[in-house]
Amino acid sequence: MPTITGFSVPVGCALITGGAIGELQVPGNIQPGDALLAVQHVEDGTPPTATDITAECSISATKGGVIETTVTNTTGDHVHVLWAKSE
């Protein structure tokens, strides 16, 4: 997980392969209790476009390394996830 410095808590980000509505695997150390800062659905194009889907996503309350989506199917695209670690 890339860590972004200069914040009072560690902030992580990951660009992952999209998937069906439901659980998406996020590499790194995203865990229940962390704060989801932003989730973007990134679609290929010239240039690629990003749509904010943060409101329809959450960090799994029971599983590490997982976010849950409720509306947008991102299959064939990518998802950018930004979160802050709870400490």
C-alpha positions in Angstrom: 0.0 0.0 0.0 1.4 3.4 -0.9 1.5 5.6 2.2 1.0 9.3 1.8 3.1 11.3 4.3 2.3 14.7 6.0 -1.0 13.6 7.6 -1.6 13.0 11.3 -2.5 9.4 10.5 -1.3 7.1 7.7 -3.3 7.4 4.5 -3.4 4.6 2.0 -4.5 4.3 -1.6 -4.9 1.5 -4.2 -5.9 1.3 -7.8 -7.8 -2.0 -8.2 -9.6 -4.0 -10.9 -13.3 -3.3 -10.8 -16.0 -5.9 -10.4 -19.6 -6.7 -9.8 -21.6 -4.9 -7.1 -20.7 -6.3 -3.7 -17.2 -7.0 -2.4 -14.1 -5.7 -4.0 -10.6 -6.8 -2.8 -8.3 -4.0 -1.8 -4.6 -4.8 -1.4 -2.8 -3.2 1.4 -3.9 -2.9 5.0 -7.4 -1.4 4.8 -9.3 -2.8 7.8 -12.7 -2.4 9.6 -12.6 0.9 11.5 -10.5 2.7 8.9 -12.1 5.8 7.3 -13.0 5.7 3.6 -11.9 9.1 2.1 -12.7 8.6 -1.5 -13.6 5.9 -4.1 -13.5 6.7 -7.8 -14.8 4.5 -10.7 -12.1 4.9 -13.4 -13.3 4.1 -17.0 -10.9 3.8 -19.9 -11.0 6.4 -22.6 -9.0 9.2 -24.2 -8.6 10.5 -21.6 -9.8 8.1 -18.9 -12.7 9.4 -16.8 -13.2 9.2 -13.0 -16.6 9.2 -11.3 -17.0 9.7 -7.5 -18.8 6.6 -6.1 -17.7 7.2 -2.4 -21.3 7.5 -1.2 -22.2 4.0 -2.3 -19.1 2.3 -0.8 -18.0 1.3 2.6 -15.2 -0.6 4.3 -16.3 -4.1 5.3 -17.2 -4.2 9.0 -16.0 -7.8 9.3 -13.3 -8.4 6.7 -9.9 -6.9 6.2 -8.9 -5.9 2.6 -12.5 -5.4 1.4 -14.7 -2.6 0.4 -18.4 -3.1 -0.4 -20.3 -1.4 -3.2 -24.0 -1.1 -3.5 -24.9 0.6 -6.9 -22.2 0.8 -9.6 -20.9 -2.3 -11.5 -17.3 -1.5 -12.2 -16.5 -4.8 -14.1 -13.9 -4.2 -16.9 -12.9 -0.9 -15.3 -10.8 0.2 -12.4 -11.5 1.6 -8.9 -9.3 4.1 -7.0 -9.6 3.8 -3.2 -8.3 6.3 -0.7 -8.5 5.7 3.1 -7.2 6.8 6.5 -6.0 4.3 9.0 -7.6 4.3 12.5 -5.0 4.3 15.2 
